[in-house]
C-alpha cells in the first residue's frame, strides 16, 4: 500500500468502532491519534461507528469493511470485572477473529479490561495509551509496515510500559 496515490484515487479508509459501555472515550483517543498521522484527510480518512457493547464490535467492524470500504478497522471495547464479562470478552474476540477471516481484512481488537488497574487515573492512562497505540499500529500496517518490523521482538506493549526484549544471548 506504499505506492503513490494518483489525484483520482479515493483515500484509504481506516475504521474505528467503539462502545457506549466503555468508561473512557476510546474512539476519541484512536481518532485523535489518526488525525496526527501523515496524510490524514488526503491519503486516508477515518470512518467511525459506535455500538452499545463489545459483543457488537464484530458486526460493526465487518460492516465498516464491507459497506464503508475500510481497509483496516480498530475495534475498541471494555470488558467488565465479573467472570461473565471475561467469558463474553473471549466470545467477542472470537467474533472479531471470524470477521477478519470472512473479510480478509485486519481488525485490531483493542480491549481494556476494567480490572487492569484499581486506580482510575492509571486505568484512564491504559485506555488512552492502548487506544492511541493501536490506532497508530493500524496506520503503520497500511502505510508504513517497516515501522512494525523495526519493533519486532522488542517487547513493545500497548497500555502499559514496554516490557523490552529478553536480552539473552
C-alpha positions, -999 to 999 in steps of 0.1 A, spaced: 0 0 0 30 23 0 26 33 -37 19 69 -46 -17 78 -50 -29 94 -82 -51 125 -78 -81 105 -89 -78 77 -63 -101 77 -33 -82 80 0 -79 48 21 -103 44 49 -95 34 85 -125 22 105 -128 30 142 -156 13 161 -161 19 198 -187 12 225 -210 31 249 -202 6 277 -165 16 279 -157 40 308 -134 61 286 -137 76 251 -115 50 234 -128 60 199 -119 96 206 -83 86 216 -79 65 185 -93 92 162 -70 118 177 -40 96 171 -50 90 135 -55 127 130 -18 132 138 -7 107 112 9 119 80 -17 121 52 -48 124 73 -76 137 51 -57 133 18 -41 98 20 -67 83 43 -99 92 61 -115 78 93 -149 62 94 -164 58 129 -193 39 144 -204 34 180 -222 4 193 -236 -5 227 -210 -30 239 -180 -51 229 -202 -80 217 -215 -57 190 -180 -49 176 -175 -78 152 -206 -70 130 -199 -33 131 -163 -38 121 -174 -62 93 -199 -36 81 -172 -9 81 -152 -31 58 -179 -44 35 -203 -14 34 -179 15 41 -148 3 23 -124 4 52 -90 -12 46 -85 -19 83 -106 -14 115 -97 -6 151 -123 -22 174 -123 -7 209 -141 -21 239 -141 -26 277 -149 -58 294 -161 -55 330 -146 -72 361 -170 -101 365 -162 -136 353 -191 -135 329 -176 -103 314 -143 -122 308 -162 -151 291 -181 -126 269 -149 -108 260 -134 -141 248 -165 -148 227 -164 -112 213 -128 -118 204 -137 -149 186 -163 -130 167 -138 -103 157 -114 -130 145 -142 -146 125 -150 -112 109 -113 -108 100 -113 -142 83 -146 -136 65 -134 -102 51 -97 -110 47 -91 -76 64 -73 -68 97 -94 -58 126 -73 -48 156 -91 -58 188 -84 -33 215 -99 -44 248 -91 -27 282 -104 -49 310 -119 -28 338 -97 -47 364 -64 -39 347 -59 -12 373 -76 -1 405 -65 35 403 -89 54 380 -60 76 367 -39 46 359 -68 29 342 -76 61 321 -39 61 311 -42 25 299 -73 33 279 -57 63 262 -23 47 256 -37 14 242 -63 31 220 -38 55 205 -11 30 200 -33 5 183 -47 33 160 -10 41 151 -5 4 145 -34 4 121 -18 33 102 16 16 101 0 -17 89 -14 2 59 13 28 51 45 21 70 48 -17 77 85 -12 82 77 6 115 62 -27 128 91 -48 115 116 -24 133 98 -32 166 96 -70 162 109 -88 192 113 -57 213 86 -63 239 65 -34 227 32 -31 246 1 -11 243 -14 2 275 15 -1 300 52 4 297 71 -17 271 84 -50 285 116 -48 264 134 -77 247 147 -106 268 183 -96 264 197 -132 264 225 -143 242 
